[in-house]
Amino acid sequence: MKTTGWIIAAIVLLWVVFGDVKGTVAGWFWSDSAAPWESVHAFYYPDKNDLTVDERRLDVGTVRDCRVWVNAAALNNGDRYMERGDYECGVGCRSEYGDMFVCRLTIE
């Protein structure tokens, strides 16, 4: 019994040190939205066939704020109904490889 407690403590310690505790907890309780501590990034792609070109705004607030921003960006690009473009709202993103982001969740 005593050994089991040490094993559980070691597993929890390894999870805290090497894992993503905040991301895991956010996934449990906010599986389809942003957790209170997570930021939301807006990504608008003027040409949905070329996702290498984007306009972005980091930390827009909420997913609703993201949608408002991308609709304004589409309107500014002459694509009022977003027929040519596309967008993503990234939740819980971290920067990887320079300006590329890896997000816990992407929402349209």
N, C-alpha and C positions, 0 to 999 in steps of 0.2 A: 504493500500500500504506500509506503514511504517513497519507494522508487518511482511509482506512478506519478506522484506529485512532482518529483524532480523532473521527470520527462515532460510533463505538461508545462511546467515552468520554463524549461529549456525551449520547447516549441514556441511558446508565446514570446519569449525573449528573442528568438531568431526571427519571428514574424515582425516584431517591432523594429529590430535592427535592419533587416534586409527586405522586408515587405513594404507594402503601401497600405498602412493601416487606415489612413483617411480615405483613400480610394475604395478600399474594401468596404468600409462602413458606409460610405456614400452609395455604393452599389447595392447594399442590403436595404437601405431605407429610402433612397432616392434613385430608384432604378430607371426612371424615365424623366428626371428633372435634375436641376442643380441642387446640391446640398448647400446649406447656408454659407459655408466657408469656401465654396468653389466659385471661380470666375467663369464667365461665359464670353466666348470670342465669336465675332461675326465674320464670316467669309462669304463674299459675293464673287461669283465667277461670271463675267460678262458673256462668255461663250461656253455653253455647257459641253461643247465638243473639245475644248482645250482648257483643262483644269490646271494648267501650269501658270495661267494668268489669273490673278485674283486681286480684289480690293478687300482690305480687312480692317476691322476695328477691334482692338483688344479690350477686354474687360468692359463690355457694354452694360453690364448689370444683370438682367434676367433674360430668359429665353424670349419673352415677349418683346423686350427692348431690342434684342437681336433681330427679330422679325421686322420690327419697325425700321431699324437701320438698313437692312438689306432691301426692303421695299423702296426706301428713299434712294439707295444706291442704284437700284434697277431703273427707277424713274429718271435719275440723273443720266443714265446711259441710254435713254430712249427706249427702254424695254419695260413699259408700264405693267404689263401682265406677265412678265418674266417668261416670255416665250423662247428667247434666245439664251438667256442666262440661267444660272442655278445658284443655290446657296446652301450653307451649312451653319448651324450654330454649334460650336464646340464647347462642351462642358468639361471642366476639370482638366484643362490642357496643360501640357508641359512642353517646353521648347526642346526639340531634338534636331540635330544636324543643322544648326544655324537658324534659318527662318521657318523650318518645317515644324508643325506641332503634332503631337500625339495626344489625343483626347480620350478621356474615359468614356465619353458618350457624344455622339453627334446626332443632332435633331434638326429636322427640316420644319 
